[in-house]
Amino acid sequence: MSAFPPAEDLVPHKGEMCLIDRIVGEEGETVRAEVTIRPDHLFFKQGHGVPAYVGFELMAQTISAYDGLRRRRSGKPPAIGFLLGCRRYAASRPFFREGETLAIEVTSLLGEDGMASFQCRITDAGGDDVASGVINVYRPADPEAFLSAER
């Protein structure tokens, strides 16, 4: 039994839109998640696997789980956040292969007033990096009010 709640309880993504399978670790400012690449994955391409560019979203959803864990401890539900951008996203191959389990690790570099930056990496079962990048995000205190103000 996992010490962590299901990933869908920590992120606002539901059903097939939740791309991470489970949270497997948390230490200080670092959260780790896993995903096993299966044919039923939303972005799976038969004969290839999941395109490596999807790693960017795997990282973003793990950041959302990082936030979700902290919100849960405060008695709050998951909240939407906004992806501001990514610096230096790099993948060592074009696809993540069917059947492989990948570990996604995100570490908070800074966070203030809803703005945050995370060092992210994805490793394969052998511990080799298959993707990495720095992701910048913003989670306003009241996302609905923020979205209403944008109209």
Sequence and secondary structure as in RCSB ss.txt:
>XXXX:A:sequence
MSAFPPAEDLVPHKGEMCLIDRIVGEEGETVRAEVTIRPDHLFFKQGHGVPAYVGFELMAQTISAYDGLRRRRSG
KPPAIGFLLGCRRYAASRPFFREGETLAIEVTSLLGEDGMASFQCRITDAGGDDVASGVINVYRPADPEAFLSAE
R
>XXXX:A:secstr
  SS  GGGTSS  GGG    EEEEEETTEEEEEEE  TTSTT BTTTBEEGGGHHHHHHHHHHHHHHHHHHHTT
      EEEEEEEEEESSSEE TT EEEEEEEEEEEETTEEEEEEEEE TTS EEEEEEEEEE  SSHHHHHHHT
 
